[in-house]
Amino acid sequence: MSLAIDSQCLLCHLNRNIELARSLGTEAQTMAFIRDLMRMYLAAPADISSPWFNPLVSQLLHQHYGLPLDRFRQEKADSNRFVLERMDDIRARIAQAEDPVLAGLQFAILGNYLDFSALQGKVSFEKLSDMLDEAQKMELDGAVYRTFRRQLAEGKKLLYLTDNAGEIGFDRLFAEEIAKAHPQLEITFCVRGDIAVNDATREDAEAVGIPFRVIDNGNNIPGTQLDRLGEEARQALAESDVILAKGMANAETMVGCGYNVYYAFLVKCQRFVDRYHRPLFTPMLVRELG
């Protein structure tokens, strides 16, 4: 199961890529790119989610404009550096909170802002700094959070599905608080298996010093595309008592999967505004089974 791409999502995907293409070359080049983009849509299987297209789009941008497949490499490095420079301060603020696990979650969700693909050209480290100052005022679904904590207390294995570079540093701080509160848990981080826009890979996990076991999902699709998972990730999903999935792409690719998944993200597109009836940049903690 997944959140299949619909007309609204397709239009957004198309517009973002056309806007990018127009900034890169001539009108003739843009139209050639669009023709290949449309062929890609027409050839795609039915009922796949938006993240499925990302590796194909990256290939088209490389072929038409020479963009490197790792075109967000500098942004990823900058994002990792941003959180590393603030890690001691944020860790201290989390430790002083009435509920350090909740505080860790609040900071981790704000880290989801570091999405240079979805927020094309609109990510501001200054804005994120301001957001972090207000992190502990964040309101989340209390019932979902209480169930999450209860299941962490009862569980033995937590699988943490990461999203963006930089964001993974906030995830580290959150997971450290989970480990302190629930020392019986075996925590595993899962990153992307190859370059997937500005998503975290093993390199990023190492850059921010993830102290837990790190595996990868065996592919380069943003999110967790179940039919493309490597065996290690597939086994980790099956064996985990609780799964925390960061970011909209993980939600798009996993909704309805039947696993015990908690999705944590910022609302960053109109489809999610409509789905959850929340405005853009609303922080969300959602549990969906089915």
C-alpha positions as CSV (number, residue, x, y, z in Angstrom):
1,M,0.0,0.0,0.0
2,S,1.0,3.6,-0.4
3,L,-0.6,7.0,-1.0
4,A,-1.0,6.8,-4.8
5,I,-0.2,9.9,-6.8
6,D,-3.4,11.8,-7.8
7,S,-4.1,14.7,-10.2
8,Q,-3.3,17.3,-7.5
9,C,0.0,15.6,-6.6
10,L,0.9,15.1,-10.3
11,L,0.3,18.8,-11.1
12,C,2.5,19.9,-8.2
13,H,5.2,17.5,-9.3
14,L,5.0,18.6,-12.9
15,N,5.0,22.3,-12.0
16,R,8.0,22.1,-9.7
17,N,10.1,20.3,-12.3
18,I,9.1,22.6,-15.1
19,E,10.0,25.6,-12.9
20,L,13.4,24.1,-12.3
21,A,13.9,23.3,-15.9
22,R,13.1,26.8,-17.0
23,S,15.8,28.1,-14.7
24,L,18.4,25.9,-16.2
25,G,18.2,26.5,-20.0
26,T,16.4,27.7,-23.1
27,E,12.7,27.2,-23.9
28,A,13.6,24.6,-26.4
29,Q,15.6,22.6,-23.7
30,T,12.6,23.0,-21.3
31,M,10.2,21.6,-23.8
32,A,12.5,18.7,-24.6
33,F,12.7,18.0,-20.9
34,I,8.9,18.2,-20.5
35,R,8.3,15.7,-23.3
36,D,10.6,13.2,-21.6
37,L,8.9,14.0,-18.3
38,M,5.5,13.3,-19.7
39,R,6.7,10.0,-21.2
40,M,7.9,9.0,-17.8
41,Y,4.5,9.7,-16.2
42,L,2.7,7.7,-19.0
43,A,5.0,4.7,-18.6
44,A,4.8,4.6,-14.8
45,P,2.8,1.7,-13.1
46,A,-0.6,2.6,-11.7
47,D,-1.0,3.4,-8.1
48,I,2.5,4.4,-7.3
49,S,3.4,7.3,-5.0
50,S,5.1,10.5,-5.9
51,P,8.5,9.6,-4.4
52,W,8.8,6.7,-6.9
53,F,9.4,9.2,-9.7
54,N,12.4,11.0,-8.0
55,P,15.2,8.8,-9.2
56,L,13.9,9.0,-12.8
57,V,13.6,12.8,-12.6
58,S,17.1,13.0,-11.3
59,Q,18.3,11.0,-14.4
60,L,16.4,13.3,-16.7
61,L,17.9,16.4,-15.2
62,H,21.3,14.8,-15.5
63,Q,20.7,13.9,-19.2
64,H,19.2,17.2,-20.2
65,Y,21.2,19.7,-18.1
66,G,24.2,17.8,-16.8
67,L,23.0,18.2,-13.2
68,P,24.9,15.7,-10.9
69,L,22.8,12.9,-9.5
70,D,24.0,14.1,-6.1
71,R,23.0,17.7,-6.9
72,F,22.2,18.5,-3.2
73,R,25.5,17.4,-1.9
74,Q,26.5,20.9,-0.6
75,E,23.1,21.5,0.9
76,K,23.4,18.2,2.7
77,A,26.8,19.1,4.1
78,D,25.5,22.5,5.2
79,S,22.5,20.9,6.9
80,N,24.7,18.5,8.8
81,R,27.0,21.3,9.9
82,F,24.0,23.4,11.0
83,V,22.8,20.8,13.4
84,L,26.2,19.8,14.6
85,E,27.0,23.4,15.6
86,R,23.8,23.5,17.7
87,M,23.8,20.0,19.0
88,D,25.1,20.7,22.5
89,D,22.7,23.6,23.0
90,I,19.7,21.6,21.8
91,R,20.7,18.6,23.8
92,A,20.8,20.8,26.9
93,R,17.4,22.3,26.2
94,I,15.9,18.8,25.7
95,A,17.5,17.6,29.0
96,Q,15.9,20.6,30.9
97,A,12.4,19.9,29.6
98,E,9.7,18.4,31.7
99,D,9.4,15.6,29.2
100,P,12.8,15.2,27.4
101,V,11.4,12.5,25.0
102,L,8.6,14.9,23.9
103,A,11.1,17.7,23.6
104,G,13.3,15.5,21.5
105,L,10.4,14.7,19.2
106,Q,9.5,18.4,18.9
107,F,13.1,19.3,17.7
108,A,13.2,16.2,15.4
109,I,10.0,17.2,13.7
110,L,11.2,20.7,13.1
111,G,14.3,19.2,11.5
112,N,12.0,17.9,8.8
113,Y,12.1,21.5,7.4
114,L,15.5,20.8,5.9
115,D,14.0,19.5,2.6
116,F,15.7,21.1,-0.3
117,S,13.7,19.0,-2.8
118,A,10.1,19.6,-1.6
119,L,10.9,23.2,-0.6
120,Q,12.7,24.0,-3.8
121,G,14.8,27.1,-3.3
122,K,12.9,28.1,-0.2
123,V,14.9,26.6,2.7
124,S,16.3,29.1,5.1
125,F,18.7,28.2,7.9
126,E,17.8,31.6,9.5
127,K,14.1,30.6,9.5
128,L,14.9,27.2,11.0
129,S,16.8,28.9,13.8
130,D,13.8,30.9,14.6
131,M,11.6,27.8,14.5
132,L,13.9,26.0,16.9
133,D,13.5,28.8,19.4
134,E,9.8,28.0,19.5
135,A,10.2,24.2,19.3
136,Q,8.9,23.4,22.8
137,K,5.6,25.3,22.2
138,M,4.8,22.7,19.5
139,E,1.4,21.0,19.9
140,L,1.0,17.3,18.9
141,D,-1.8,14.8,19.2
142,G,-1.6,13.9,22.9
143,A,-3.4,10.6,22.6
144,V,-1.1,9.4,19.8
145,Y,2.0,10.5,21.8
146,R,0.8,8.6,24.9
147,T,0.2,5.4,22.9
148,F,3.7,5.8,21.3
149,R,5.3,6.1,24.7
150,R,3.4,3.1,26.0
151,Q,4.4,1.0,23.1
152,L,8.0,2.1,23.5
153,A,7.9,1.0,27.1
154,E,6.5,-2.4,26.1
155,G,8.6,-3.0,23.0
156,K,12.0,-4.5,22.4
157,K,12.9,-3.1,18.9
158,L,12.4,0.4,17.5
159,L,13.1,1.1,13.8
160,Y,13.8,4.7,13.0
161,L,13.2,5.5,9.4
162,T,15.1,8.7,8.6
163,D,14.4,11.4,6.0
164,N,16.7,14.4,5.2
165,A,20.4,15.1,5.8
166,G,20.7,17.5,8.7
167,E,17.4,16.4,10.0
168,I,19.1,13.1,11.0
169,G,21.1,15.0,13.6
170,F,17.9,16.1,15.3
171,D,16.8,12.4,15.0
172,R,19.9,11.4,16.9
173,L,19.1,13.7,19.8
174,F,15.5,12.4,19.9
175,A,16.6,8.7,19.8
176,E,19.1,9.3,22.6
177,E,16.3,10.5,24.8
178,I,14.2,7.5,23.8
179,A,17.2,5.2,24.7
180,K,17.5,6.9,28.2
181,A,13.8,6.5,28.9
182,H,13.5,3.0,27.5
183,P,16.8,1.3,27.9
184,Q,15.4,-2.1,26.9
185,L,14.9,-0.9,23.4
186,E,17.2,-1.9,20.6
187,I,17.2,1.1,18.2
188,T,18.1,0.8,14.5
189,F,18.3,3.7,12.1
190,C,17.5,3.2,8.5
191,V,18.8,5.6,5.8
192,R,18.6,5.6,2.0
193,G,20.7,3.0,0.2
194,D,21.9,5.5,-2.4
195,I,21.6,9.2,-3.4
196,A,18.0,10.2,-3.1
197,V,17.7,14.0,-3.5
198,N,18.9,15.5,-0.1
199,D,17.9,12.4,2.0
200,A,20.2,11.0,4.6
201,T,22.6,8.1,3.6
202,R,25.1,6.2,5.6
203,E,27.5,9.1,5.0
204,D,25.2,11.5,6.7
205,A,24.5,9.2,9.6
206,E,28.3,9.0,10.2
207,A,28.6,12.8,9.8
208,V,26.2,13.5,12.7
209,G,27.6,10.7,14.8
210,I,24.6,8.3,15.0
211,P,25.4,6.0,18.0
212,F,22.9,3.3,17.1
213,R,23.0,0.5,14.5
214,V,22.6,2.0,11.0
215,I,21.2,0.1,8.0
216,D,20.0,1.3,4.6
217,N,16.9,0.6,2.6
218,G,18.7,-0.8,-0.4
219,N,17.5,1.7,-3.0
220,N,17.4,5.4,-4.0
221,I,13.7,6.2,-3.7
222,P,12.9,8.9,-1.1
223,G,10.7,7.2,1.5
224,T,10.3,3.5,2.1
225,Q,9.1,1.8,-1.0
226,L,8.3,-1.6,0.3
227,D,8.7,-3.6,-2.9
228,R,12.2,-2.2,-3.4
229,L,13.6,-2.7,0.1
230,G,16.8,-4.6,0.6
231,E,16.7,-7.8,2.7
232,E,18.2,-6.1,5.8
233,A,15.6,-3.3,5.8
234,R,12.8,-5.8,5.1
235,Q,13.8,-7.9,8.0
236,A,14.1,-4.9,10.3
237,L,10.6,-3.8,9.5
238,A,9.2,-7.3,10.1
239,E,10.9,-7.6,13.5
240,S,10.3,-4.1,14.9
241,D,7.7,-3.6,17.6
242,V,7.5,0.2,16.9
243,I,8.4,2.1,13.7
244,L,9.0,5.8,13.6
245,A,8.9,7.2,10.1
246,K,10.1,10.7,9.5
247,G,8.9,12.9,6.7
248,M,6.1,13.0,4.2
249,A,7.8,10.7,1.7
250,N,7.9,7.9,4.3
251,A,4.2,8.5,4.9
252,E,3.4,8.6,1.1
253,T,5.1,5.3,0.5
254,M,3.9,3.4,3.7
255,V,0.4,4.5,4.5
256,G,-1.8,1.4,4.8
257,C,1.2,-0.9,5.0
258,G,-0.1,-2.7,8.1
259,Y,3.1,-2.2,10.2
260,N,2.9,-0.4,13.6
261,V,4.1,3.0,12.2
262,Y,4.1,6.4,13.7
263,Y,4.6,9.2,11.1
264,A,6.3,12.4,12.2
265,F,6.6,15.3,9.8
266,L,5.8,18.9,8.9
267,V,2.9,19.4,6.4
268,K,4.7,20.7,3.3
269,C,2.2,20.3,0.4
270,Q,-1.4,20.9,-0.4
271,R,-2.3,17.2,-0.6
272,F,-1.3,16.7,3.1
273,V,-3.1,20.0,4.0
274,D,-6.2,18.4,2.5
275,R,-5.6,14.9,4.0
276,Y,-5.0,16.0,7.6
277,H,-7.0,19.3,7.5
278,R,-4.0,21.3,8.8
279,P,-2.2,24.3,7.3
280,L,1.2,24.2,5.8
281,F,4.1,23.6,8.2
282,T,1.9,22.1,10.9
283,P,3.9,19.6,12.9
284,M,2.2,16.1,12.9
285,L,2.5,12.9,14.8
286,V,0.2,10.4,13.2
287,R,-0.4,6.7,13.7
288,E,-2.1,4.8,10.9
289,L,-2.7,1.0,10.7
290,G,-4.3,-0.9,7.9
